[in-house]
Amino acid sequence: MKNIAIYILGIVLFSNVTFAQLKPVKYSDGAQVLNGFQIQPMKKSPQKPGILILPAWKGIDKHAKTTAETLAKLGYYAFVADIYGAGNYPKDNAEAGQKAGFYKTNYKEYQKRISIALQQLIKSGANTNNIVIMGYCFGGTGALEAARAHLNVKGVVSFHGGLGKDASRPAEPIAVKVLVCHGADDPYESKEEITAFQQEMRDTKADWQMIYYANAVHAFTDPDAGNDNSKGAAYNEKANKRSFEHFKVFLNEVLKK
């Protein structure tokens, strides 16, 4: 009996590990090969809620992968999107700024890559009508672009993301719920951009929230960002924990479990 119990325990532990593992997914945008990651929830539900994760400006990183694993433990299907594609990954900050800048300017290309990744999340098992898109930094900008593109999601979440958009772009109604988690001392978002974003939310009749975190600068959720606020980007443990709790409250509100 003891051996049987140990055997059953081993099967359970192995199953949990299996469900918690990220799996690489090769997909494409035309001729461009894209390399994302998917993970299924440890405990599945009939509603199959899904979350699409948009990485920061250097592409898929440890932070994005860790978030996917955490969300799987909470019962969500998750997919980490590859925006740049094979052969186009930035080697340094200068290249990252250039490549991210391209997609911010050519926002329809960004929206297209997000939409393609969204389909991969659905293929992995997520319910097409029960999805949230979230992102960090450049990915936070992408989450807002998903809302502006009217993608079929329940909500979008931006963590220390860029808020601005070209003033010449029309402000169309935004049907999805919007959560913005913002560092109160983020030097990369001007007061003018913040004001313009908030006015956009009002003009589009969006159901939106914007939460500020004290003593937090850009990249406050990323443990690899260092701890020197004077550099403009730094990890803030308290802001990271608080923002993730706000994120979970948002998910519980907009997604069916």
Buried (B, 14 or more C-beta within 10 A) or exposed (E): EEEEEEEEEEEEEEEEEEBBEBEEBEBEBEEBBBBBBBBBBBEBEEBBBBBBBBBBBBBBBEBBBEBBBBBBBBBBBBBBBBBBBEEBBBEEEEBBBEBBEEBBEEBEEBBBBBBBBBEBBBEBEBBBEBBBBBBBBBBBBBBBBBBBBEBEBBBBBBBBBBBBBEEEEEBEEBBBBBBBBBBEBBEBBEEEBBEBBBEBBEEBEBEBBBBBBEEBBBBBBBEEBEEEBEEBBBBBEEBBEBBBEBBEEBBEEBBEE
